């Protein structure tokens, strides 16, 4: 937690270089992506949320931290791509936040975990209206479409997104994530095919199981 | 209802339990007002709202997510002042400046998504290398017990002097030199800021009781030095060999 608080401070200062050095040290200490994403970056952003809750910072400060965090995530992903020779598994996944949802960092980390497992990914970022998602998915034909939301009243958007995306001709699997999933049940918004993953650990476990499934299929 | 009705901002008068006693017309235009102030606050901001409002000793303020008729998730600045068990609260919606900030952040996000991190790292590496090159472009060479040669290489700009100034001054002092020969033979272009920084270094050396000397000035250098606010009052020699002869 100490490192996360330290990172939170650098992010709030908009200090990209020192933030990156902290992540780089963790990477060099052989910490894996899941650990860095969950225990350092997510924990830092939660601490920033706590600082807002306790009236220590403003939303403007949070925006600067988000922007800085976005940069270190991009740099981490790029560095990871160099260090690890990732071979493609031939699968494609697209990532987006439902309409009006602005919190995208968790989704970005999820997309980067997918990349590490050899998926080809397309990150569409925050606030993507359903019509755009459908068009992009029809053209690109992803195997998985990952949706994220962090604000409770955005959950209402889930139902049409899940329904229409699962009905696409190539039948992608729709995966839903976001911080509220560990607090509430949202299954009622989906179908029996929809996956609800509570955190990045769940994402990693699913990718792990999926990877083994792919390998077994290949062997068969 | 008193004159608070005409407050130009959303205003609420609360009791100790945060029940709404009075409110302004503007408040009623923006919020669907019930009995409790907390009903106007997003559920995730309740704890924060209670903390801000609960400070009855003094004035307090902070940001809250509030539910308006327009949006269930709107950011407000609230200020509260308590007097005799009555809380006077003003809520001001965060204005367009935050929207501007959000659009800038979004631009950064999009630009980052398009940025080739590999090129970015190469650029940073080039900048680091350039810094190292500049640090190596001003070597300090001992000629005799009392004289040292400082050949300058590359362009004479502010960075060349600022990166090397301290090292030149330190070495000069430690070595107990009397004369420092600055050799301009390896200098390409000059900038006004670079010349000013160099003249300032020369003056510092003079103040330390040393005799700086400048060698190998080319016509384009002379133009800049002549235009400098203060041309250093030092000997100028056209070649290093003349300087050597002078020393020996």
Boltz contact constraints between the chains, C-beta under 6 A:
constraints:
  - contact:
      token1: [A, 53]
      token2: [B, 48]
      max_distance: 6.0
  - contact:
      token1: [A, 55]
      token2: [B, 62]
      max_distance: 6.0
  - contact:
      token1: [A, 58]
      token2: [B, 63]
      max_distance: 6.0
  - contact:
      token1: [A, 59]
      token2: [B, 63]
      max_distance: 6.0
  - contact:
      token1: [A, 59]
      token2: [B, 75]
      max_distance: 6.0
  - contact:
      token1: [A, 60]
      token2: [B, 101]
      max_distance: 6.0
  - contact:
      token1: [A, 63]
      token2: [B, 101]
      max_distance: 6.0
  - contact:
      token1: [A, 63]
      token2: [B, 105]
      max_distance: 6.0
  - contact:
      token1: [A, 67]
      token2: [B, 105]
      max_distance: 6.0
  - contact:
      token1: [A, 67]
      token2: [B, 108]
      max_distance: 6.0
  - contact:
      token1: [A, 70]
      token2: [B, 109]
      max_distance: 6.0
  - contact:
      token1: [A, 70]
      token2: [B, 112]
      max_distance: 6.0
  - contact:
      token1: [A, 71]
      token2: [B, 112]
      max_distance: 6.0
  - contact:
      token1: [A, 74]
      token2: [B, 112]
      max_distance: 6.0
  - contact:
      token1: [A, 74]
      token2: [B, 117]
      max_distance: 6.0
  - contact:
      token1: [A, 75]
      token2: [B, 117]
      max_distance: 6.0
  - contact:
      token1: [A, 78]
      token2: [B, 117]
      max_distance: 6.0
  - contact:
      token1: [A, 151]
      token2: [B, 73]
      max_distance: 6.0
  - contact:
      token1: [A, 153]
      token2: [B, 72]
      max_distance: 6.0
